[in-house]
Amino acid sequence: ARIYGFVGSRADVVLVNSTWTKNHIDALWRISHRVFIVYPPCNTKEFSTHSLLVSSEKNRSIVSIAQFRPEKNHRLQLEAFQRFTRSLPGHKQGTVELILVGSCRNKADSDRVDDLRQLADELGVG
């Protein structure tokens, strides 16, 4: 770990792909002024060609994959999903589900999952 920190701290520029990784590198290498976040690209144009409101009666799933960490804001996903489902025509309500998939690092993350389950029930999307 000592060699890793020494070598890393000598970098002129460091590119990372998330705030978590930036904070991790900042803490280890102490060169925050040379660490920049470059978020991975995502072609959202392709997504727009796929409608959730298809004419068939097939149910649809929205899957979110991320560790259950505070910065992932799963609560916001549940609230947005509730708004989305309420905006659907009556006959389409109940045909879409949100599935949250991820891991927990510790008890705080496990407790967060329990809180999210309770919130999903309160919002009527559980």
Backbone hydrogen bonds, N-H to C=O, Kabsch-Sander energy under -0.5 kcal/mol:
donor,donor_aa,acceptor,acceptor_aa,energy
5,G,1,A,-2.4
6,F,2,R,-2.3
7,V,3,I,-3.0
8,G,4,Y,-2.6
9,S,5,G,-2.1
10,R,7,V,-1.3
11,A,8,G,-1.8
14,V,34,R,-2.8
16,V,36,F,-2.6
22,K,18,S,-2.1
23,N,19,T,-2.7
24,H,20,W,-2.3
25,I,21,T,-2.8
26,D,22,K,-3.0
27,A,23,N,-2.1
28,L,24,H,-2.0
29,W,25,I,-3.4
30,R,25,I,-0.6
30,R,26,D,-1.7
34,R,31,I,-3.0
35,V,32,S,-1.2
36,F,14,V,-2.9
36,F,34,R,-0.5
38,V,16,V,-3.2
44,T,42,C,-1.5
46,E,43,N,-0.5
47,F,43,N,-0.8
48,S,44,T,-1.4
49,T,46,E,-1.2
50,H,47,F,-1.9
51,S,49,T,-0.6
54,V,52,L,-1.1
60,R,95,T,-3.2
62,I,97,E,-3.1
63,V,61,S,-0.5
64,S,99,I,-2.8
65,I,63,V,-0.5
66,A,64,S,-0.6
66,A,101,V,-2.4
68,F,103,S,-2.5
69,R,67,Q,-2.0
72,K,69,R,-1.5
73,N,70,P,-1.5
77,Q,73,N,-1.2
78,L,74,H,-2.2
79,E,75,R,-2.4
80,A,76,L,-2.7
81,F,77,Q,-2.5
82,Q,78,L,-2.3
83,R,79,E,-2.0
84,F,80,A,-2.6
85,T,81,F,-2.9
86,R,82,Q,-2.1
87,S,83,R,-1.2
87,S,84,F,-0.7
88,L,84,F,-0.6
88,L,85,T,-0.9
92,K,89,P,-2.1
93,Q,89,P,-1.2
93,Q,90,G,-0.6
95,T,92,K,-2.0
97,E,60,R,-2.2
99,I,62,I,-3.3
99,I,97,E,-0.5
100,L,98,L,-0.5
101,V,64,S,-3.2
101,V,99,I,-0.6
110,S,106,N,-2.0
111,D,107,K,-3.0
112,R,108,A,-1.8
113,V,109,D,-1.9
114,D,110,S,-1.9
115,D,111,D,-2.4
116,L,112,R,-2.4
117,R,113,V,-2.3
118,Q,114,D,-2.1
119,L,115,D,-2.5
120,A,116,L,-2.7
121,D,117,R,-1.9
122,E,118,Q,-2.4
123,L,119,L,-2.6
124,G,120,A,-0.6
124,G,121,D,-0.8
125,V,120,A,-2.7
126,G,120,A,-1.1
